[in-house]
Amino acid sequence: MRELADDLMLSSDTQIIVDTVGSFRETMRELADDLMLSSDTQIIVDSKESAMKEAGEIIQSKAKIMAELGELIHNDKFSNDICNEKITIFKSVGIAVEDLAAAIVLYQSLKK
């Protein structure tokens, strides 16, 4: 079986964003260590605390998390430095505020 990392490394001058949301336990993973640990890769998560408890590919590979999504949104200087690497991985394990926001939108749409 070919790894996703092999496919991504084929394109030398394209910036790539990989969104992963499927694994939510330390024993589950969606990406291989070679991609997680590549010098071309930067990792952004919804919550560092949650990712370090639930994201198997981060826990198992011991990959370094660059930032939380909220840090990028609220820090212009930091946001401008983003996407300097070839591959950006966004790992979401889901946090309660995301569920709350979805529930509010659903509730408001049902009230209309």
MDTraj code that builds the backbone (N, CA, C; nanometers):
import mdtraj as md
import numpy as np

residues = "MET ARG GLU LEU ALA ASP ASP LEU MET LEU SER SER ASP THR GLN ILE ILE VAL ASP THR VAL GLY SER PHE ARG GLU THR MET ARG GLU LEU ALA ASP ASP LEU MET LEU SER SER ASP THR GLN ILE ILE VAL ASP SER LYS GLU SER ALA MET LYS GLU ALA GLY GLU ILE ILE GLN SER LYS ALA LYS ILE MET ALA GLU LEU GLY GLU LEU ILE HIS ASN ASP LYS PHE SER ASN ASP ILE CYS ASN GLU LYS ILE THR ILE PHE LYS SER VAL GLY ILE ALA VAL GLU ASP LEU ALA ALA ALA ILE VAL LEU TYR GLN SER LEU LYS LYS".split()
xyz = np.array([
    [0.0843, -0.1182, 0.0000],
    [0.0000, 0.0000, 0.0000],
    [0.0888, 0.1246, 0.0000],
    [0.0580, 0.2181, -0.0865],
    [0.1318, 0.3438, -0.0921],
    [0.0856, 0.4368, 0.0178],
    [0.1791, 0.5045, 0.0784],
    [0.1465, 0.6011, 0.1825],
    [0.1083, 0.7347, 0.1202],
    [0.0218, 0.8093, 0.1880],
    [-0.0145, 0.9436, 0.1442],
    [0.1101, 1.0298, 0.1307],
    [0.2046, 1.0122, 0.2204],
    [0.3275, 1.0921, 0.2162],
    [0.4001, 1.0740, 0.0842],
    [0.4026, 0.9528, 0.0298],
    [0.4675, 0.9287, -0.0991],
    [0.4016, 1.0103, -0.2084],
    [0.2705, 1.0153, -0.2085],
    [0.1978, 1.0928, -0.3086],
    [0.2253, 1.2414, -0.2944],
    [0.2297, 1.2908, -0.1727],
    [0.2504, 1.4332, -0.1498],
    [0.3908, 1.4766, -0.1883],
    [0.4871, 1.3909, -0.1687],
    [0.6251, 1.4270, -0.1979],
    [0.6521, 1.4342, -0.3486],
    [0.5612, 1.3833, -0.4315],
    [0.5800, 1.3863, -0.5761],
    [0.5755, 1.5278, -0.6314],
    [0.5024, 1.6150, -0.5700],
    [0.4848, 1.7514, -0.6181],
    [0.5843, 1.8426, -0.5469],
    [0.6835, 1.8936, -0.6194],
    [0.7939, 1.9629, -0.5532],
    [0.7716, 2.1107, -0.5256],
    [0.6864, 2.1780, -0.6017],
    [0.6744, 2.3222, -0.5836],
    [0.5328, 2.3678, -0.5492],
    [0.4513, 2.2777, -0.5022],
    [0.3141, 2.3100, -0.4664],
    [0.2987, 2.3073, -0.3152],
    [0.2294, 2.4077, -0.2605],
    [0.1969, 2.4038, -0.1178],
    [0.0705, 2.3210, -0.1008],
    [0.0702, 2.2348, -0.0013],
    [-0.0381, 2.1395, 0.0192],
    [-0.0941, 2.1565, 0.1599],
    [-0.2271, 2.1521, 0.1708],
    [-0.2926, 2.1524, 0.3017],
    [-0.3659, 2.0198, 0.3167],
    [-0.3386, 1.9508, 0.4261],
    [-0.4023, 1.8227, 0.4552],
    [-0.4857, 1.8414, 0.5810],
    [-0.6175, 1.8236, 0.5698],
    [-0.7071, 1.8313, 0.6859],
    [-0.7399, 1.6901, 0.7304],
    [-0.7144, 1.6600, 0.8561],
    [-0.7452, 1.5275, 0.9089],
    [-0.8395, 1.5413, 1.0277],
    [-0.9473, 1.4637, 1.0246],
    [-1.0479, 1.4725, 1.1309],
    [-1.0992, 1.3357, 1.1748],
    [-1.0466, 1.2285, 1.1197],
    [-1.1053, 1.0969, 1.1438],
    [-1.0580, 1.0249, 1.2680],
    [-0.9318, 1.0413, 1.3055],
    [-0.8817, 0.9673, 1.4218],
    [-0.8959, 1.0525, 1.5474],
    [-0.9384, 0.9881, 1.6544],
    [-0.9647, 1.0623, 1.7784],
    [-0.9208, 0.9845, 1.9018],
    [-0.8359, 0.8853, 1.8812],
    [-0.7798, 0.8081, 1.9925],
    [-0.6300, 0.7942, 1.9709],
    [-0.5565, 0.7780, 2.0785],
    [-0.4110, 0.7702, 2.0657],
    [-0.3644, 0.6495, 1.9843],
    [-0.4503, 0.5497, 1.9690],
    [-0.4137, 0.4318, 1.8903],
    [-0.4575, 0.4423, 1.7440],
    [-0.5316, 0.5465, 1.7101],
    [-0.5795, 0.5657, 1.5725],
    [-0.4918, 0.6694, 1.5032],
    [-0.4729, 0.6511, 1.3723],
    [-0.3958, 0.7495, 1.2977],
    [-0.4358, 0.7500, 1.1512],
    [-0.4160, 0.8653, 1.0881],
    [-0.4479, 0.8823, 0.9468],
    [-0.3245, 0.9074, 0.8614],
    [-0.2151, 0.9491, 0.9242],
    [-0.0953, 0.9862, 0.8497],
    [0.0272, 0.9135, 0.9033],
    [0.1209, 0.8862, 0.8146],
    [0.2433, 0.8141, 0.8498],
    [0.3464, 0.9067, 0.9144],
    [0.4374, 0.8460, 0.9904],
    [0.5417, 0.9222, 1.0586],
    [0.6266, 1.0044, 0.9626],
    [0.6588, 0.9495, 0.8439],
    [0.7466, 1.0235, 0.7533],
    [0.6855, 1.1565, 0.7111],
    [0.5551, 1.1627, 0.6978],
    [0.4895, 1.2890, 0.6649],
    [0.4840, 1.3801, 0.7880],
    [0.4486, 1.3240, 0.9024],
    [0.4369, 1.4028, 1.0255],
    [0.5707, 1.4652, 1.0667],
    [0.6804, 1.3960, 1.0386],
    [0.8122, 1.4405, 1.0836],
    [0.8951, 1.5070, 0.9744],
    [0.8402, 1.5206, 0.8563],
    [0.9127, 1.5817, 0.7450],
    [0.9488, 1.7269, 0.7762],
    [1.0660, 1.7685, 0.7322],
    [1.1069, 1.9086, 0.7519],
    [1.0218, 2.0030, 0.6681],
    [0.9484, 1.9496, 0.5706],
    [0.8585, 2.0295, 0.4864],
    [0.7208, 2.0482, 0.5486],
    [0.6964, 1.9884, 0.6645],
    [0.5624, 1.9843, 0.7238],
    [0.5509, 2.0743, 0.8461],
    [0.4385, 2.1459, 0.8535],
    [0.4033, 2.2173, 0.9764],
    [0.2660, 2.1670, 1.0199],
    [0.2463, 2.1552, 1.1503],
    [0.1234, 2.0972, 1.2034],
    [0.0478, 2.2008, 1.2854],
    [-0.0799, 2.2159, 1.2528],
    [-0.1705, 2.3058, 1.3237],
    [-0.2850, 2.2207, 1.3771],
    [-0.3292, 2.2482, 1.4987],
    [-0.4360, 2.1695, 1.5611],
    [-0.5452, 2.2615, 1.6138],
    [-0.6624, 2.2041, 1.6405],
    [-0.7677, 2.2844, 1.7027],
    [-0.7367, 2.3067, 1.8504],
    [-0.6784, 2.2087, 1.9168],
    [-0.6430, 2.2193, 2.0586],
    [-0.5180, 2.1355, 2.0852],
    [-0.4113, 2.1996, 2.1323],
    [-0.2885, 2.1255, 2.1632],
    [-0.3141, 2.0214, 2.2713],
    [-0.3860, 2.0616, 2.3744],
    [-0.4140, 1.9701, 2.4856],
    [-0.4882, 1.8458, 2.4364],
    [-0.5919, 1.8658, 2.3575],
    [-0.6690, 1.7524, 2.3054],
    [-0.5867, 1.6691, 2.2084],
    [-0.5112, 1.7345, 2.1217],
    [-0.4306, 1.6619, 2.0234],
    [-0.3272, 1.5728, 2.0914],
    [-0.2682, 1.6207, 2.1997],
    [-0.1670, 1.5421, 2.2702],
    [-0.2269, 1.4244, 2.3470],
    [-0.3588, 1.4234, 2.3628],
    [-0.4265, 1.3124, 2.4296],
    [-0.4962, 1.2194, 2.3312],
    [-0.5375, 1.2720, 2.2140],
    [-0.6274, 1.1974, 2.1269],
    [-0.5784, 1.1738, 1.9842],
    [-0.4821, 1.2485, 1.9364],
    [-0.4408, 1.2381, 1.7958],
    [-0.3263, 1.1382, 1.7820],
    [-0.3605, 1.0166, 1.7412],
    [-0.2624, 0.9091, 1.7322],
    [-0.1407, 0.9422, 1.6487],
    [-0.1614, 1.0085, 1.5343],
    [-0.0463, 1.0387, 1.4495],
    [0.0500, 1.1371, 1.5155],
    [0.0000, 1.2269, 1.5984],
    [0.0873, 1.3209, 1.6698],
    [0.1537, 1.2510, 1.7885],
    [0.0761, 1.1770, 1.8645],
    [0.1288, 1.1074, 1.9821],
    [0.2338, 1.0045, 1.9420],
    [0.2010, 0.9198, 1.8450],
    [0.2915, 0.8119, 1.8067],
    [0.4182, 0.8619, 1.7380],
    [0.4061, 0.9645, 1.6555],
    [0.5234, 1.0153, 1.5835],
    [0.6051, 1.1137, 1.6674],
    [0.5442, 1.1663, 1.7750],
    [0.6062, 1.2711, 1.8570],
    [0.6357, 1.3959, 1.7738],
    [0.5483, 1.4230, 1.6781],
    [0.5630, 1.5400, 1.5914],
    [0.5395, 1.6680, 1.6700],
    [0.6062, 1.7731, 1.6287],
    [0.5946, 1.9036, 1.6947],
    [0.4750, 1.9795, 1.6373],
    [0.3905, 2.0301, 1.7261],
    [0.2758, 2.1119, 1.6857],
    [0.3233, 2.2562, 1.6728],
    [0.2984, 2.3166, 1.5573],
    [0.3400, 2.4550, 1.5358],
    [0.2492, 2.5529, 1.6086],
    [0.1162, 2.5292, 1.5995],
    [0.0225, 2.6262, 1.6571],
    [-0.1168, 2.5675, 1.6677],
    [-0.1982, 2.6326, 1.7499],
    [-0.3421, 2.6068, 1.7516],
    [-0.4071, 2.7004, 1.6507],
    [-0.5184, 2.6583, 1.5949],
    [-0.5904, 2.7399, 1.4976],
    [-0.6246, 2.8774, 1.5555],
    [-0.6690, 2.8814, 1.6795],
    [-0.7035, 3.0081, 1.7438],
    [-0.5860, 3.1039, 1.7524],
    [-0.4652, 3.0508, 1.7726],
    [-0.3457, 3.1358, 1.7765],
    [-0.3236, 3.2037, 1.6419],
    [-0.3497, 3.1324, 1.5358],
    [-0.3313, 3.1894, 1.4020],
    [-0.4347, 3.2961, 1.3719],
    [-0.5566, 3.2721, 1.4154],
    [-0.6651, 3.3665, 1.3890],
    [-0.6437, 3.4970, 1.4649],
    [-0.5928, 3.4888, 1.5869],
    [-0.5817, 3.6065, 1.6734],
    [-0.4440, 3.6725, 1.6740],
    [-0.3517, 3.6261, 1.5932],
    [-0.2172, 3.6817, 1.5939],
    [-0.1728, 3.7075, 1.4505],
    [-0.1867, 3.8312, 1.4048],
    [-0.1555, 3.8655, 1.2660],
    [-0.0114, 3.8340, 1.2280],
    [0.0831, 3.8644, 1.3149],
    [0.2235, 3.8381, 1.2832],
    [0.2460, 3.6894, 1.2612],
    [0.1905, 3.6095, 1.3505],
    [0.2054, 3.4655, 1.3402],
    [0.1355, 3.4136, 1.2150],
    [0.0170, 3.4670, 1.1858],
    [-0.0596, 3.4238, 1.0689],
    [0.0162, 3.4494, 0.9399],
    [0.0902, 3.5591, 0.9335],
    [0.1655, 3.5904, 0.8126],
    [0.2811, 3.4941, 0.7902],
    [0.3266, 3.4305, 0.8965],
    [0.4364, 3.3347, 0.8844],
    [0.3883, 3.1955, 0.8446],
    [0.2593, 3.1755, 0.8444],
    [0.2043, 3.0435, 0.8159],
    [0.2183, 3.0107, 0.6676],
    [0.2159, 2.8871, 0.6366],
    [0.2247, 2.8363, 0.4990],
    [0.3598, 2.8648, 0.4349],
    [0.4632, 2.8810, 0.5157],
    [0.5976, 2.8902, 0.4607],
    [0.6512, 2.7522, 0.4268],
    [0.5947, 2.6521, 0.4881],
    [0.6374, 2.5155, 0.4604],
    [0.5566, 2.4595, 0.3441],
    [0.6083, 2.3547, 0.2847],
    [0.5437, 2.2931, 0.1691],
    [0.4114, 2.2269, 0.2070],
    [0.4076, 2.1631, 0.3228],
    [0.2892, 2.0869, 0.3641],
    [0.2391, 2.1399, 0.4983],
    [0.1123, 2.1758, 0.5032],
    [0.0486, 2.2161, 0.6283],
    [-0.0556, 2.1111, 0.6629],
    [-0.0438, 2.0534, 0.7804],
    [-0.1414, 1.9556, 0.8280],
    [-0.2270, 2.0233, 0.9341],
    [-0.3590, 2.0185, 0.9155],
    [-0.4506, 2.0639, 1.0200],
    [-0.5159, 1.9402, 1.0788],
    [-0.4937, 1.9178, 1.2065],
    [-0.5498, 1.8026, 1.2763],
    [-0.6564, 1.8506, 1.3733],
    [-0.7787, 1.8036, 1.3532],
    [-0.8891, 1.8373, 1.4421],
    [-0.9375, 1.7107, 1.5110],
    [-0.9368, 1.7134, 1.6431],
    [-0.9943, 1.6013, 1.7180],
    [-1.1315, 1.6378, 1.7710],
    [-1.1705, 1.7629, 1.7487],
    [-1.3018, 1.8088, 1.7937],
    [-1.2952, 1.8600, 1.9361],
    [-1.3461, 1.9796, 1.9554],
    [-1.3521, 2.0373, 2.0897],
    [-1.4941, 2.0865, 2.1137],
    [-1.5308, 2.0964, 2.2384],
    [-1.6696, 2.1264, 2.2753],
    [-1.7211, 2.2560, 2.2142],
    [-1.6365, 2.3571, 2.2029],
    [-1.6832, 2.4847, 2.1483],
    [-1.7260, 2.4694, 2.0019],
    [-1.6637, 2.3778, 1.9285],
    [-1.7058, 2.3518, 1.7903],
    [-1.8460, 2.2909, 1.7881],
    [-1.8713, 2.1979, 1.8792],
    [-2.0040, 2.1366, 1.8890],
    [-2.1086, 2.2406, 1.9284],
    [-2.0729, 2.3274, 2.0220],
    [-2.1644, 2.4323, 2.0661],
    [-2.1969, 2.5279, 1.9512],
    [-2.0968, 2.5680, 1.8757],
    [-2.1196, 2.6587, 1.7625],
    [-2.2123, 2.5946, 1.6595],
    [-2.1919, 2.4673, 1.6307],
    [-2.2786, 2.3970, 1.5357],
    [-2.4214, 2.3887, 1.5886],
    [-2.4366, 2.3618, 1.7179],
    [-2.5703, 2.3536, 1.7779],
    [-2.6421, 2.4881, 1.7720],
    [-2.5705, 2.5966, 1.7960],
    [-2.6312, 2.7304, 1.7901],
    [-2.6796, 2.7611, 1.6489],
    [-2.5972, 2.7328, 1.5501],
    [-2.6362, 2.7575, 1.4102],
    [-2.7582, 2.6737, 1.3739],
    [-2.7591, 2.5472, 1.4124],
    [-2.8726, 2.4597, 1.3839],
    [-2.9987, 2.5107, 1.4528],
    [-2.9885, 2.5454, 1.5802],
    [-3.1028, 2.5960, 1.6553],
    [-3.1588, 2.7225, 1.5908],
    [-3.0715, 2.8158, 1.5551],
    [-3.1166, 2.9408, 1.4938],
    [-3.1835, 2.9161, 1.3588],
    [-3.1329, 2.8208, 1.2830],
    [-3.1948, 2.7927, 1.1530],
    [-3.3309, 2.7253, 1.1695],
    [-3.3485, 2.6472, 1.2749],
    [-3.4769, 2.5811, 1.2992],
    [-3.5820, 2.6782, 1.3524],
    [-3.5397, 2.7846, 1.4193],
    [-3.6323, 2.8848, 1.4722],
    [-3.6968, 2.9676, 1.3615],
    [-3.6325, 2.9771, 1.2482],
    [-3.6827, 3.0633, 1.1390],
    [-3.8008, 3.0040, 1.0689],
])
top = md.Topology()
chain = top.add_chain()
for i, resn in enumerate(residues, 1):
    res = top.add_residue(resn, chain, resSeq=i)
    for name in ("N", "CA", "C"):
        top.add_atom(name, md.element.get_by_symbol(name[0]), res)
traj = md.Trajectory(xyz[None], top)
